[in-house]
Amino acid sequence: MITVKRISWITVFLFILLPMQAQKFQGLAKTPPMGWNSWNKFACDVSEAKIREVADAMVVSGMKNAGYQYIVIDDCWQVSRDTLGFIVADPQRFPSGIKALADYIHSKGLKFGIYSCAGDKTCAGRPAGRGHEYQDALMYAKWGVDYLKYDWCNTDKLNTEGAYITMRDALYSAGRPIVFSLCEWGNNKPWLWASAVGQLWRTTGDIFNCFDCEKNNGTWFAHGVLQILDMQEGLRKYAGSDHWNDPDMLEVGNGMVVNEDRAHFTLWCMLAAPLIAGNDLRNMSPETKTILTNEEVIAINQDSLGIQGFKYASKDSVETWLKPLSKGQWAVCVLNRGKVSKNFSLDWKIFSVTDSLTRRVLNTAGKEVFKVRDIWQHKELGETRKSLNTEIPAHDVLCLKLYK
Ligand code: GLA
């Protein structure tokens, strides 16, 4: 007969077992991760000297103060495996080894990220994780890795969810909390299953530094900012604290004109996207630095509610995007997708919106009056009693915060 005493012992035993069960590390990305990754600017041209300089620049430029934390080396740091199967970093480019680099980055008060891939080889053809997951996870933990981007090239017939779960479990059993960034380009709808696996998942193929274009790379397409933006349709309900849609890393400072960079950054903030800069932080124009360190727009991205914004209206190439913020505030950003500047008017007195996902209501038509702040001009524009009439340049945004 099972006595009450025995049942309570079984309960205690189950509770002891629970934490040992593999899972993702919880609470590592309560707001979208912020950092830098080498790929968009440097591709395979990475070295410890360069990564150290970028880490220095992240501090000196004010980006660290603005909230950027992770320095992530993307593909091409690895060259082979040793006789026991352990991954070997390129000895020419990383002569001091990865651990020393991680230590350096930590000494700057930053966090360190690395890249691998679920297949036999990475996308650039370097040795990847398949069959070495637990061994690699142990190595990453030993080196002091804080963030792993895990790609999806050369995966043959692997089951996607299974492959990413294997790596998640390997990281968990290695014991060091590591943000797990899934990079399978949205092929297998990771938004449906990856919230239990990692902290962020790519929703699309690769971005490139163009505002409104597609690039045919033979077997795959790279997408411009607007193309990626449009591919986010319908995904907001899957994102939230600790599990983010990732529309790919930033191209700010990589060749688009300044208004396009500003629009790109603003939209990524409205999407509650991870903010992973992809430019050369050692050589930033004042405009690039101003965009990447605008703490008011970053605050919209990092808002504690963690609600991804949504497109509310679209007319004549002008889109109005809304994002509910904590303390009853709202971000309202207006995007001009067109190639010529556009007039934009908004009569707050007849404006009332209910967010269909969260049921939050923004109603300036009734008694509620908000103050309106232009977060790019850092300027108060008055209250919602007064209607808004403005002009938005081509490929640019107006971004407002409504608050009381
Ligand atoms: C894929 C990823 C990119 C980058 C490269 C590296 O294309 O989507 O972000 O990591 O691989 O080879």
Boltz pocket constraint, residues with backbone or C-beta under 6 A from the ligand:
constraints:
  - pocket:
      binder: B
      contacts: [[A, 39], [A, 74], [A, 75], [A, 122], [A, 123], [A, 124], [A, 151], [A, 183], [A, 205], [A, 206]]
      max_distance: 6.0
